[in-house]
Structure formats: C-alpha cells, structure tokens
Amino acid sequence: MLARMPGSGDSSETSSATAADRTEIPVVDELTLRAAQRLVDSWMRERGWGYWHPLAQLARMTEELGEVARLVNHLHGEKPKKADEAEQDLGLELADLLYTMICMANSQGIDMQDALRRALEKYGTRDAGRYCSETIRPATPAD
C-alpha cells in the first residue's frame, strides 16, 4: 500500500502523524534541485513510504497550485482574504507545490535539475528576442 504524501500541512495529517512522520528534513543552505530530490527520496525511504500513483500525485499538485492561486488572488486580485483567515506565506505555498513536483519527478525517474537546465536553454533560444523592456511591466496591485 502506498503511503500518504507527507508535508501537506493538512490538520488531519498533523493530528494523526506519528513521531517518525514529524521528524524534520535536514536544512541545507544551498540546496540544488538534485540534492532536494535525493533528500526527499531518502526521507520517504527511511519511513518505508512509497510515492503515490502519478494521477494521485497530479491531483495533489493541482490542490497545491490552487492554494497558490488563492493566495495570489488574495494578495493581488479582486478577492481579499476573509478577516478571520490566517496570513499565508506565498514562498511556503510555492515550496509545497515544488515538493509535490519533486515527488512526481522522483516517482518517474526524472532529474529535475537537468530538466530545468534543458528548459532554460529552450527558453533562452526560443525567446531570445521575444521580450523587450517596453513590453514587460512590473506587477502592480489591482486598483
């Protein structure tokens, strides 16, 4: 049986988590994507957990992306957060999304560092003259 994907921050997970589930991943100052993938994989293996089926991981990734979208809408969109909602950290929400992407990549044997390098090369070639300073505007809050 596949284990639940840890680290979502859901209260149901927190209340039922064992001491082993709550142990922290070591903090590293300079963490490459490759090192992050190894760290997550060893953390999962130490606990005897497996990665979810790819479609379940995609659903989880979509949930995390929805949380990012909701927060960006609260910060920059027309829908402010409710008065009783706790402040959220966009960086942490993006990191939750990255974690789910790392889990997907690990389960599929994808080296994300190499994939990102290839994507940046693609964009550097394809989009080299596509954007200029006149077309790029800084983000401004909605009026």
HUJOTA-V244295 format. One line per field, one symbol per residue. psi: psi as a letter, one per 40 degrees, with the letter a starting at -180 (. if undefined). A space follows every 10 residues. Layout:
BEGIN
psi->???
END
This chain:
BEGIN
psi->hiiihieeei dddddeiidd deiihihhdg hidddddddd ddddddefii iiiddddddd dddddddddd dddddeaegi iidehiiihd dddddddddd dddddddefh hddddddddd ddddddeded iiddehiihi ii.
END
